[in-house]
Amino acid sequence: MKEIYIRTENGRIWCSVYGEDRDGTPLLVVHGGPGFLSMPQTVSDLSADRPVYFYDQLGCGRSDRAADPGYYTLENYVKELDFIRGELGLYDVFLAGFSWGSGLICSYVLDRGAEGIRGLILSGPLLSSPHWEKDQRRNVATMPEVFVGAIEEGERKGDYDGPYNEAVMEYYRRFFCRLDPWPEHFRESLDAINMDVYLSMWGPSEFTVTGTLKNFDLYPRLTEVRVPVLLTCGDNDEAGVKTVKDFQTAFPDARMAVIPGSSHMHHIERPGIYLAVVNSFLDDTERRSADP
C-alpha cells in the first residue's frame, strides 16, 4: 500500500493505492458517512487484478479539517471528487461508493458526466433520503419497545444522549454491523467519525435526519446514469432490499446482489461473497467494453 497527500485550496486530502502496478482498470473507492473514513479492509483485496484507490473526504479520517465548517456540502464534495480523480490521473476508472458515498458518486456522474467511467459499484446505497428514512423507521419498528420508546422520547425532547444513544447502539448491532464482536478496525473507524460533518449533513443518528441532506433525492434521475451499475446490500441492511431493487430497476443497466446473513457492513461481514460478486461485475463489464 502506498499513501500520498494531495493538496487542495481547502487542505490536504489523504489517499492510498493498493496494487498500483496491476493492469486492470483502476477502482476509486468513496467512503460513507458523511464524516466517516476509508476502510480498505476487504475492498483492497480487489487489487489482485487492478489498482484500488481510496481517499478520505476533507474533514474525514486522515485528511485535513476544513477551516470553514460551511465547506461540508454535497456540492463541494462533488468538486473534490472531480479534483482527486484528476490529480490521480484516473481518466479510465470504476467508481465504488459505500452508503453516502454511493449518493456522492451518482451525484458526480449526474453533475459532471460519465466520460471515462466504466461502471459504478453502489454498496448499501443512500440515493434518496426520503427512501432511507422510511427504511430506517421500518427497521426501528422491529426493535423491542424499550428501544423504540427511547428513540421517540429522545427525538421529542431533542435529547440524543442516554437511552436514545443506547437505542442507537442496539440499532447498529442489528442493521449496521451484525458481527459479534465488532472487528477492531471497525470500532476504531466508528470512533474516528467527524461528528461535525455527520451532524451538519445528516443528523444525530442513521434514522433521525436533520441535516442538509434531508431532502437529498436522486431517485427521479437514476434513468440518466448510463453506465453499468452494480448494487449490493445485506438482507438486514439499513438500505432496504426493496428500496435497492427499486433503484436497480430505475437504472438503465444495473444488476443487484443481496448478501445473505449481513447488514450495512456486508462487505466485512461476508467478504468472500462480496468480493466474488464485485469481481464478477468488474470482469464482465471490462469484457463487454472490449467486445467490438
Sequence and secondary structure as in RCSB ss.txt:
>XXXX:A:sequence
MKEIYIRTENGRIWCSVYGEDRDGTPLLVVHGGPGFLSMPQTVSDLSADRPVYFYDQLGCGRSDRAADPGYYTLE
NYVKELDFIRGELGLYDVFLAGFSWGSGLICSYVLDRGAEGIRGLILSGPLLSSPHWEKDQRRNVATMPEVFVGA
IEEGERKGDYDGPYNEAVMEYYRRFFCRLDPWPEHFRESLDAINMDVYLSMWGPSEFTVTGTLKNFDLYPRLTEV
RVPVLLTCGDNDEAGVKTVKDFQTAFPDARMAVIPGSSHMHHIERPGIYLAVVNSFLDDTERRSADP
>XXXX:A:secstr
 EEEEEEETTEEEEEEEESTT  S  EEEE  TTT     TTGGGGGGTS EEEE  TTSTTS   SSGGG SHH
HHHHHHHHHHHHHT SSEEEEEETHHHHHHHHHHHHH  TTEEEEEEES   BHHHHHHHHHHHHTTS HHHHHH
HHHHHHHT  SHHHHHHHHHHIIIII   SS  HHHHHHHHT  HHHHHHHT SSSS   STTTT B GGGGGG 
 S EEEEEETT SS HHHHHHHHHHSSSEEEEEETT  TTHHHHSHHHHHHHHHHHHHHHHHHHH  
